[in-house]
Amino acid sequence: MGDKAMDKADRIALFQQWFSDTIPHNKALGLKVVDARRGFAVMELPWRDEFVGNPETGVLAGGPLTAMLDGCCGMAVATMLKNPEPFATLDLRIDYVRPAEPGKPVIAEAECYRITRSVAFTRAVAHHGDAKDPIAAAAGTFMLGTKGQAMRPAMADKK
């Protein structure tokens, strides 16, 4: 999807619809698309009481952060595709560097730095506004073309 085809506001609205509003888990988390351009995506996760992992400290649980990083990496992959096609997370590794600060939203920035015919490679960071002071860092791979012929042989072998 070329950056020149539409302006930034239209691109953000489109990716908000695709990656937050129509994916039930992302919608429930309230993920907000902040930016989307070729090979790059930014999302924001609001801080909410129900996302807290430890009520004594107010620190966010890892699950919402994981879901946001996965969604943001996937969105970065989508920005690299010439035509919409299904894809799925193949692997996602997350290193939690420090706790998220209570009451503050978390921002994820993801980059799709390499894409082949069948696999896309991403890296991402979650932070409170300074990517050089991360809460978590992630590396993900995504399998492209998850519907159709690519999946049939593996599924047939299990019968």
Phi, psi and omega in degrees: 000114185285141179296328185282347183292332181210159180281171186301315182298318179294320179296315179298316179298319179296312181289330174299316179295312184291317191254354178232306186290330183256355175259110189308316182294316179296322178295317179298326179284343181074029181298133181247128176282124181259323180204151175205117175213170187311115176080005187215141179215148177224132177230159176233135175252120179288151173278128177221149181308319184289351177267357183287132178271328180230105183300334180289329182253338183078011182283137179297146174287161180289332184301308178299324178294318178298313180298319179294315180297320178297313180296320181291319176298317178298321178295322177298322176298313183301328180292345182266348184279135178289322178228144178302133176210153180291148174207163183217152177294125177266317181207140176219119178248131180233130172253115177275117187270320180201162179290148171290144182282134180303139176083354183253138174292158179245137179252137174244135174239127182232148178232133170263104188264349177204139178220133177246188178297330186236347183221140174243144183243132183228161169217151184208163176219142175249139184201177178257016180135349179229104182299342179277355176236070189287152169271320180207153175234143184226153171226131183223151172236145184231134178271125181270154177064052186284349176259152173092213189304323184301329184264339187298315182300317181296320181289325180293326180295336184274354181284000000 
